[in-house]
Amino acid sequence: MTRLGCCYYPEHWPEDWWADDARLMVDMGLSRVRIGEFAWSRIEPEPGRFDWGWMDRAIDALHVAGLGIILGTPTATPPKWLVDRMPDMIALDAKGHPRRFGSRRHYCFSHEGYRAECARIVTALADRYGHHPGVVAWQTDNEYGCHDTAISYSAAAAAAFRRWLAARYPTIDALNTAWGNVFWSMDYADFDAIDPPNLTVTEPNPAHVMDWRRFASDEVVSFNRLQVDLLRARSPGRDIAHNFMGFFTQFDHHDVARDLDVATWDSYPIGFLESFWFTPADKLRYARQGHPDIAAFHHDLYRGVGRGRWWVMEQQPGPVNWAPYNPAPLPGMVRLWTLEAVAHGAELVSYFRWRQAPFGQEAHHAGLLHPDRTDDVGAHEARQAAADLARLGDLAPAPAPVALIFSYPASWLFETQPQGRDFRYIELAFEFYSALRRLGLDIDIVPPDANLGGYAMIIVPSLPMLDAALVERLAALGVPVLFGPRTGSRTEAFRIPDTLPPGPLQHHLPIRIARVESLRPGLDAPGDGFTVTRWLEHVETALPAEEVLADGRGIVFASGALRYLAGWPDAALLARTLKRMADKAGLATIDLPCDVRMRRTGKLTFLFNYSQETIDLTEVTGEHIVIGERHCPAAGVVAWETRERPEPAQTGDS
């Protein structure tokens, strides 16, 4: 059964509130509480002088009340005395400006002195509480990379990058060849001559940037591993997690999570709607709900990152403070978001935070409670969700029939050389995912090296560095596979393939991309009932096209079970293409109302109403309704007993 929890900061509140807070949490239906991730200055107010008393008492108060504690390592907020002792530990941004003390995440992942200090504080924390019966799990650090801090251009990072390159390339000549440094006379005589790729006159060598991004990601991985190894040795039997973020790709989350037991993420659907690429119309339509696919996309992404185990570590309970605009959620949305996470397999949904802070940068960030200790709206909805969970019992997501392959290096490549200002990998992947959801399909979001057996349909929004072995694996499955634009367009060294794109895919799908163009807004390529925007590829092939543009050029091509989509599709083109594939795969699709989404578990089917109006769902609900009603109100949830899903047809021809 999914547990509910909250994030709590005992150091923010009078000590005589702690026991009462813990009792109220349990009364609300919460059983987990995260603490400690920002407490370094209170744990160690001076170098080497630890003040454990307050944390001992806080952990005991929470434990006595029956709460399981997720204890965070405090390395996201090193204290001022440490920065003063090691001023070069702070990160530098791409313009060479220091990321100074005064907020959080003011450190460089590569600084060896800071890593040693992290090991020291984590060791002390784990030695103190590693066997405490109230501590059930650990969180490493907090939101790696938040505020664009995964990448630092400091002297420590430059030195670590040179060592990383020397380990990757056998000789400096090999590096010069791989990077194509003959271009613009960029050859290096030795590894020590190489600087980070910033502050150049114009764009730096993209191969140099791509290796820099790989290196920066590896630094996050090794920084996290340092903490995990210490915690495993000193606190055996406890889960170790990290809280990832939404629409964030600065490092490879799959690589980080291989050292974790659980992947968690921080869910702020309205904040993400306001902060990312969504249209003004969508931002108005979903201002109080969040886009219907934002939360689900990340649930399915982090379920894949966590290899099946995942939590929501921070769930938005009301208005936030950090987006361009911060409206309050529609009544019922906190409950809906909670139940949607449950339907996608979350083991824990933890609300951020227990009580709104009356001070600091997040004073406008709502909690479950007001600063005066009275209930906010989120508290009422958390109680409703707890009652729902008690009624539902144990749930697990049903096996998803569709896999969507997601690659963090693909995102780095397009950020390095986008060619079009609005070509964003994460947005393209989201559009493919959203189109699948609008057809009522359940999706697993998986890395390229995942086991893909058992899926009835596979979607690859784009994979520019396409491994030939992956192509062979996909072709051998005999199920419909769709590759999106720019797939196979670069080698690992950032070169155009010798055979032109889509590179190794040509062995099974005989097409050749002779030219690409990025399209400014308004310069669109119309087709029959659809429009291609942003990106268009000119395809040479003898294959007939499944979809063509108004000028007669093909845009979707198929050979056997494999398909290629040679442009940035709109919703209509995606719907047609994915529906055709689903039919071939033997997957039933459904014409859901515009703002309704579906998710199946092994026992129940859920529908979530993201509109601001009551919707009649009589045509799509089953007979035995467990939660909700067929006339589903705004922000409402309906769940009914799931019928057995028919086995999809496994065909080699689509």
N, C-alpha and C positions, 0 to 999 in steps of 0.2 A: 504494500500500500504506500502511496506517495505520502511523504511527510511534509508538514509545513513548518516554516521557521522564520526568523527575522535576524537582522543585523543590529547589533547593540554595542554601545560604547559606554561602559560603566564609568570610565574616567571623565565623561562629560556631565555626570549627574551626582547629586548628593548620595553618599553611601547609604543613608537610611531609606533611600528609594529602591535599592537593588532587590531586596527580597520581595517587596511588593510588586515590582516590575516582573520578576520571574514568575510569581504566582499568577499574575494577570496574563502572561504569555501562555501558560499552561491552560488557564481557563478559556482562552481564546481558541484553543485547539492546536497551538504550536508545540513542537517537541524538539526543535533544533535552534541554536542561537550561535551566530558567528561573532567573535570578538577579537580584538587585539591587533588588527592589521595596521593600525596607525599609532601604536602606543609606545614607540621606542623611547621617546623623550621622558615618558613617565616610568618606564621599566628601568631605564638607565639614565637618570638625570645628569650624571657626571661620568666621565670616562672611568669605567671599572667599578663604579658604585651602583649596585642594583637595589632597587626598591621593589621587592616582590610582595610585600604585605598586602597592598591594595588589590593586586591581581589574585593572590591566594584567596582573599575573602570574596572577591567577585565570582571566581570560578566555583568556590564552595557554595555560594548562595544560589547560583544557577543550577548546579548539580543537585543540591538538596531538593529543589523544587521539581526535579524530574526532567530537566532539559539536558540534551546532549550538546556538547560544546564543540564547535568548529573553531579551532584556534589559528589565527593568522600570524604568519611571520611578519615583523614590522619593517621589512626592508624597503618598502615603497616610500618611507618618510624618514630618512636618516636625520638625526638631530643636528641642531646648529653647531654644537661643539665639535661634531665629527667633520662637518664641512669646513669649519675653521682650521682643524688640524690637517685636513687633506683638501685644500681648495681646488686641486686639479681633478678631483673625483667627479665633478659635475660634467654634464654633457655639454657639447657645443652643437648648435643647430647648423644647417647647411650654409648659413651666411657667416659662420664663425662666432656667433653671439652666444655667451654663456647662458645656460638654463639655471638661474640662480635659486638660492634658498628663498622660501617665502610662500610656497604652496606645497607641491608634492612631486614625486618622481624626479627629483633633482640629483640624478646619478647617471654615470656612464656604465653600461653593462661590462665594458672591457677593462675597467680600472682594477688592477690586481689588488691594490690596497683596500679598495672598497669591498671586493669579493672576500678578502680575509676578514674584514669587519662583519660582513654578513654571516660568514661561517661562525664567527665568534658569538654573535647574538642568537643565531638559530640554535647553536649547540647549547647555550645557556638556557634558552627557552625549553628546548626538548629535554634537557637533563632535569629541569624543574617539574615539567608537567607531562612528560612523555608517557608516564604510567598512571596518571591521574584517572580514576574511573569515570570522571565526567567528561574528559576529552575524548571524543569519538572520531575526530577527523582533524586534518590540518589543511590550511590554505597557504600556498606559497605566495609571498609578496601580495600585490594587488594590481590587477589589470595591466599586465605587461604592455608597455608601449603607449599607454594612454597619454594624451596631449602630445602625440608625435615624438615619443621618447625612445622608441626602439632603435633608432638610428642616431648615432653620435659621431661627430667629426672631430673629436678631441685627439690630443697627442696619444693617449692610451689606446684609443680605437685605431689610429693610424699604425701604431707599432704592432698591435694584434693582427691587423689586416695583412701586414707584410709577412708575418709568421704564417698566417693562414694560406696566403698565396704560395709561399715556399713549400708548404706541405702539399698543396694541390697540384703544382706544376713541377716536373722534374728539373727543368732548367729555365732560366730567364728567356732563352730563345723560344722555348715551347710556349711560354706565356705570350711573347710578342707575336708569335704565329697565330695562337688561338684568338687573341684580341684583334688581330689585323692592324697592328701598330705601325705598319708601313704607311698606312693612311695618315696624312698630315704630319709625317715625320715624328711619330709618337713612340719610337722604340726606346726601351729602357736597357741600361747596361747591367743593372742588378736589382734585386727585390727591394733593397733599402731605398732606391730612388723613387719608389711608387708612393704617391700621396692618395688620400681619399678623393673621390671624384666630385669635388665641390669647388666653388670660386673660380671656375674656368671662364674664359672669355665668352664662349657660346656653349652649346650642349657638349658634355664630355662623351668620350667613347662609350657607346651603349654596352659593349661587352665588359668594359671596366665597371660600369654601374651595376650590371647584372651580377658580377662576382661580388661586388660590394654588398648588394642586397642579400646574396647567399651567406656571406660572412656575417652580416648583422643578424640574420636569423639564427645562425649557428651560435652566436654569442648569447642570445636569449635562451637557447636550448641548454647550453652548458651552465649558464647562471642558474637556471631552474634546477638542473640536475645536481648541482652542488648542494642545494638545500634539500632536495628529495633524499639524497644519499644519507645526509645527516639525520633526517627525520626517521627514515626507515630503520637505521641502526639503533636509534634511541627511543623510538615509540612504535614498536612492532604491533601489527594487527589493526592499525588505524588507517582509514582511507586518506590519501593525499590528493588534493585537488588544486586547481588554479581557476580563477574567475576570468574568462576571456570576455571580449566585448563584441558589440554589434557592428557589422559592415567594416571590419578591421582586418587588414591583410599584410601588415608590415613584417610579420614573421610567419614561419610555417607552423601553424597550430598543431598539425598532425605530428610533427617532429617533437614539439614540446610535450604533447600528451602521451607519447610513448613511455615517458617516465612516470606518468600519473596513474592513479587508479580511476579517477573520475574527471571528466571535463565538465566545467560549469561555465555559465555565462550570465551576464548582467543585462536583464531585459527591460528596456525602456521604449516601448513601441511608439509613444507619442513624441518623445524626444528625438528618436531616430527619423521619424517621418519629417519633422521640422528641420532636421540637420542635414539631410542627404538630398538626392537628386530629384525627388518626387515633384511632380508638376504643381503649380499653384492650385489648379483645380482639385487634385488629389489631396493637397494639404488642407483645403477647405472641407472637402467631402469627409475626410477621415480625421479631422482635427482633434476629436475627442475619443477616437477609437484606435488610431494607428492604422496603417494600411493592413488589409486582411492577411497579408502573407509575410509581414515583417517578423513577427514572433515565430511563426511556424517554420520559416526558412532557417532561422538560427537553431530552433529545437532540432530539426533534422540534420543540420550541419554539425552541431556539437554532439549529437548522438553518434555520428560517424567519427568525429574527432576522438571521442571517448570510447570507441570500440563497443558501443552499446550502453555504457554507463554515463549518465549525465544528470546535472542538476541546474536549476535556476538559482544562482547565489544571490542575485539582487533582482527583485521584481518591483517595478514601478507601482506605488500605491496611491499616487495622486500627482499633482503638478510637480515637475522637476524645476531645476534652477539654471540649467546650462544650455538649453536650446535657444535658437533665435526668438522663439515665442513659446510660452509654456502654459497652454490651456489645461483645465482640469479634465480628467477622464469622464466620459459619459457614465452615469450611474449604472452599475452592473459590470463595467469593463474589468475591474480588478478581479472579480470572480471569474469572468470569462477567460481572462488571460491565465488564471490559475488552472482552470479545468482544461484549457487547450494544452498547457504544458503536460498535464496528467495524461491526456489522450495521446501525446507524442512520446510518452514513456519516461517522464521525469521522475526520479526517485525523491527529489526534494524541490519545493518551491519556497524560497526564503525572501521575505519582503524587506525592502530597504526604505526606511529603517524603522525601528520600533517607535521612536519619538522624534519629531521634528526638532532640530537644533535651533536654539534662539540666538546663536552667534556663529561667526565664521562664514566661509564662502558658500555654504549650503543652507543658509538660514531660510531661503525660499523653497527648499526642497521638502515636500510633504513627507510625513511618516504615517504609520498607523495611528499614532496619537499626536495631538497638538502639544506644543511645548508646556502647556499648563496641565498635562496629564489626562485631559479628556479625550474621548474617542474622536478621531477624524473618520471620514467616510470609509477609508481603507480598512479600518478595524471592523466595521460592520460586515464588509464584503469578505474579509478573511474568515470571520465566523461562519458566514454562509458557505464558503468553500470548504471549511472543515466539516460542516454537517453533510455537504455533498459527498465528500470523500468517505465519510463513515458509511453512507448509504451505498456507495459504489463498490466498496471492498477492493480487493487486489485487482489491478489492471495491468496489462502489458500490451504494447502496440502489436498489431497483427503484422506479419511479414509484408513489407512493401513490395509491390510488383515492379516498381520503376527505380532505377539507379540514376542519379545525376552525378557525374564525375566533376569534382571541384579541385582546383590546383592553385595553391598560393604562389608558386613561381610563375604561373601564367599571369597573375595579377601584377607581379613585379615587372615582368617583361613589357606589358602594355603601359604601365606607368613610366617605364624607362623610355619607350619610344611609341607613344600613342598614335602618332600620325594624324589623328583627329582629336580635337580638344575634348569631345564628349564620348570618346571610346573608353568606357570603364568596364573592366572585366567583371567586377562584383555586380554591377548593374545588369550586364548581359546575363550572367548566371541567374540572377534574381528574376529576370523576365521569363526565362525558360521555366524556372521553378513555378512561378505564378501561373503560367499558362497550363502547366500540368495540374495544378491545384484547382483551377477553374473547371477542369474536366472531371473533378471528383476523384482524382488519383492520389494514392499515397506514395511518398517518395523517400528513399534513402539518399542522403548526400554523402558521397564516399570519395576517398583519394584515388589517384590513378592506379596505385598498387593494391587496391582492395580485391578481395575475392568476389568476382562478378557472376559466379555461377548461381543459378536459381532466379535471376531477374528475367522478367518477360520483355523488358524494354530498357534501353540504356541511352542516356542523353549526355552528350559532351558539348556544353555550350561553346567552348573553345579550348584547345590545347595546342598552343603554338609550338612548344618543344615536344613533338610527338615521338614517343618511343616505338620502334618497329615491333618490339615484342608485344606491346599493348595492342597494336593493330591486329596482330595475329591472334591474340587471345580473344579480342572482340569478334573478329571474323569467324572464329571457330565456334562461338556460342550459338550462332544461327538465329539470333533474335534481332528484332529491329534496333538499329543503332543510328543515332543522328549526330553528326559533327557540325558545329557552328563555324562562323567565319574566323579566319586567321588560323585555323587548325593546321598544323604541319608547316607553318610559315617560317620557322627559325630552327636552327640546330642548337645544341647545348652551348655552343660558342657564339650564339647570336648571329649566325650567318644565314643567308637565304640558302635553302637546300640546292644541291647541284641540279636536281631535276625540277626545280621550282616547287612551290607549294601545290598540293598539301603533302609533299615529301613522301614518307613511307606509306601513306594511305593510298597512293597511286597504284600499289600492287593489287589492291582489291577494288578500288573505285577509280577508273581511268579518266581522271580530269586533270587539267593543268591550269593554274591561276597565272594568267599572263600579265595582268595589271590590276592594281587596287586603287581605289580612290575613296577619300573621306568626303562626306557631304555636309556642308553647312546647313543649319536650319532653313527650311524652305526649298533647298535643292534636293528634292526627293525623287525616287524612282518608282512610279506607280505600276501596279499590276492589276490583275482582274480581281477587284475587291480587296486589295491589300496595298501597302506602301512599304518600300524599303527606304530606310533613312540612315544617316550617319556613315555607313560603310557599305561599299559595293565592290564586288570582285568580278572581273571579266574572265569567264571560264571558257577554255578550249577543250572540247570533247566531242566524241561521236555519239555519246549517250543522248537519248531523248530527255528533255527536261520534264519533271513533274509539275513545276510551276514556272511561269514565264512572266517577264515584265511586258509592259505595253509596247516596247520597241522590239519585242521578239526574243530578247536575250533570256537564257535560262537562269533561274535563281535557286532551284532545288533539283538535285540529281540523285538518282538511286542506281545501285548495282547490287543485285542480290539483296541481302539484309541491311546493307550500309547506305546511308544517305549523307549528303553534304548540302548545307545551306550557305549560299555564297553572299551573304549580306546581313545587315542588322534588321531583323524582322519586326514587323508590328504585331499586335495581338492577333489580328485576323489571320495572317500567314502562319503564325505559330500554332494557332488553334487548328487550322486545316491540316497542317503537316503532322502534328502530334495525334490528332484524331485518326488520321489515316494509318499511322503506325500502331496505335492502340487497337484498332480494328484488326489489323494483321496479326497482332500479338494475342488476340482473343481476350482483351481486357475490356470490360464494360465501362463506358464513360457515362456521365450524367450531366444534364443541362441544369446546373445549379443557378439559383438566383444570383444576381451580380455580386452582392456583398455577403454571400453566404459561403462558408468553407466547411469541408468535411474531413474527419479523421476517424479511422477504424482502430479498435483494439481487438484483442482476441474475443472479448465478450460483448462489446458495445460499439455502436456507430454514433459519433458525435456530429452535430451541426452547430456552427457558431455564427450568430447574426451580427455582422459588423456594420450594419446600416443603422440609421437613426429612426427607423420606422418598424412597426410590427409587420412581419412577413408570414404569409400563409405557406407552411411547409408540408401540407397534407400530401402533396404529390410525391414527396421524396422521403418522408419518414416511414419507419416500420411500424408494426402493430403494437409491440409491447414497449411503450415508452417508460423509461425509468426516471428521467429528469426532464423537466420542461413540459411544453405543450406545443401542439402543431401550429397554433397561431403564436409565433415566437416574437416576443417584444424586442425592441432595440436592446443590443448588448445581451441578448438572451442565449441560452444554451439548451439544446434538445439532445437527449441520448436515448437510444433504444437498443434492444437486444440484437446483436449482429447475426445475420444468417451466414452460413458457410460460404466463403468466396470460392467460385469455381476455379479449377486449375486453368491457368492460361495456356493457350496453344503454343507449343514450342516448334516453330517452323523455321526452315532454312531459307524461305523465300518470302520477301515482303514487297 
